């Protein structure tokens, strides 16, 4: 993955409104807004092709991006993205400014690994039921991880991993856990796969043979 996906060029947009945005999209441009920090919100325009290529990578949504806005570099996070309902087109993006030395709050994707290697799945026919695919975290910009890894190799049948069981990188905290113990949400549970058990299936075959 090229680091180029974390760098975008943009120009300041003075012509705003629905009609102006529609004209930009017809020209393969993406209208966007940058907000947050001590500065006023800024309307900008980006090249659609570069945005479309970058947004295909998961890291684009959880990485601090650098936007070169008419020669001024601004660090941001993607906070919202709108897409065309059926065409592969990005129609609008909201960026939030990232201020060095100030904590930020954002969602980081979860990578579940080694589920197929656990005895609960490999030997007992269980399956991992994901209750969430990302975690809202609080950290400094320099500590922001691209993803949080959860190893399921040793998980047991019926076991649930909660937020309190997740090993967060240094300097990264769960927003929900910061609200109290009652916010210790479930992340993933290994459950018995639906359908007849192996023993029940065997008994059924025996009955059919006798009949």
ABEGO torsion letter per residue (X at the ends): XBAAAABBBBBBBABBEAAAAAAAAAAGBBBBBBBEEABBBBBBBBBAAAAAAAAABAAAAABBBBBBBGGBBBBBBBABBBBBAABBBBABBBBBBBBBGBBBBBBBBBBBBGAAABAAAAAAGBBBBBABABBBBBBBAAABBABBBBBAAABBBGBBBBAAABBBBBGBBBAAAAAEAAABBBABBBBBBBEBBAAAAAAAAAAAAAX
